[in-house]
Amino acid sequence: MKNTTGIQRYMLYDQSKVLVPPARPSPWQYILCFTTTRTFDYHFADGGGDTAEDCYECNVFVTAWDHCVQYNSTHPNITRITGTP
């Protein structure tokens, strides 16, 4: 995956299961955080299917930062990554 997407690290967080709740609750249950070595327009699809509601976009222009995508889903695991340079 690193060679194809440039994604070096990733972690999916379920905000309903964090030990210390945030000061202000988020409207999003899940946060996908990742680092990458590529400038890329990423599209992440979760296990819900191929509808627009099951795909999440993150446009990466600066690779030195961590990037996050927040979303709600009944099938939160990411099953496909696509995009364009």
C-alpha positions as CSV (number, residue, x, y, z in Angstrom):
1,M,0.0,0.0,0.0
2,K,2.9,2.4,0.7
3,N,4.2,2.2,-2.8
4,T,0.8,2.7,-4.4
5,T,-0.8,5.3,-2.2
6,G,2.1,6.9,-0.4
7,I,0.3,6.4,2.9
8,Q,2.9,5.6,5.6
9,R,0.8,5.3,8.8
10,Y,-2.9,5.3,9.5
11,M,-5.3,4.8,12.4
12,L,-9.1,4.7,12.6
13,Y,-10.5,6.1,15.8
14,D,-14.0,5.6,17.2
15,Q,-14.8,8.8,19.1
16,S,-17.5,7.1,21.1
17,K,-14.8,4.9,22.7
18,V,-12.2,7.4,23.7
19,L,-11.1,7.4,27.3
20,V,-11.2,11.2,27.7
21,P,-14.1,12.9,26.0
22,P,-13.4,16.1,24.1
23,A,-14.4,19.4,25.5
24,R,-16.9,19.8,22.7
25,P,-18.5,16.7,21.2
26,S,-18.0,16.0,17.5
27,P,-20.9,15.3,15.1
28,W,-18.6,12.7,13.6
29,Q,-18.2,9.2,15.2
30,Y,-15.1,8.1,13.2
31,I,-11.8,9.8,12.4
32,L,-9.3,8.3,10.0
33,C,-5.9,9.8,10.5
34,F,-3.0,9.2,8.1
35,T,0.4,10.4,6.9
36,T,1.5,10.3,3.3
37,T,4.5,11.1,1.2
38,R,2.4,12.1,-1.8
39,T,0.4,15.1,-2.9
40,F,-2.8,13.4,-3.8
41,D,-6.6,13.7,-3.9
42,Y,-7.6,10.6,-1.8
43,H,-11.0,8.9,-1.9
44,F,-11.7,6.4,0.9
45,A,-14.6,4.0,0.7
46,D,-15.9,2.3,3.7
47,G,-17.6,-1.1,4.0
48,G,-21.1,0.3,3.3
49,G,-20.7,0.2,-0.5
50,D,-20.1,2.5,-3.4
51,T,-22.6,5.3,-2.8
52,A,-21.5,8.9,-2.2
53,E,-22.4,8.5,1.5
54,D,-19.9,5.8,1.9
55,C,-16.9,7.6,0.3
56,Y,-14.8,10.3,1.9
57,E,-12.4,12.7,0.3
58,C,-9.1,14.2,1.5
59,N,-7.1,16.5,-0.7
60,V,-3.4,16.5,0.4
61,F,-1.3,19.4,-0.7
62,V,1.3,19.4,2.2
63,T,2.8,16.0,3.1
64,A,4.5,17.2,6.3
65,W,1.3,17.1,8.3
66,D,-1.0,14.4,9.6
67,H,-4.3,14.3,7.7
68,C,-7.7,13.3,8.9
69,V,-11.1,12.4,7.5
70,Q,-14.1,12.5,9.8
71,Y,-17.3,10.6,9.1
72,N,-20.3,8.6,10.4
73,S,-20.9,5.1,9.2
74,T,-22.5,1.8,10.0
75,H,-19.6,0.0,8.3
76,P,-16.6,2.2,9.2
77,N,-13.7,0.1,8.1
78,I,-12.0,1.5,5.0
79,T,-12.1,-1.1,2.2
80,R,-10.8,0.9,-0.8
81,I,-8.5,3.8,-1.5
82,T,-8.5,5.6,-4.8
83,G,-7.5,9.0,-6.1
84,T,-5.5,11.1,-8.4
85,P,-2.2,12.8,-8.2
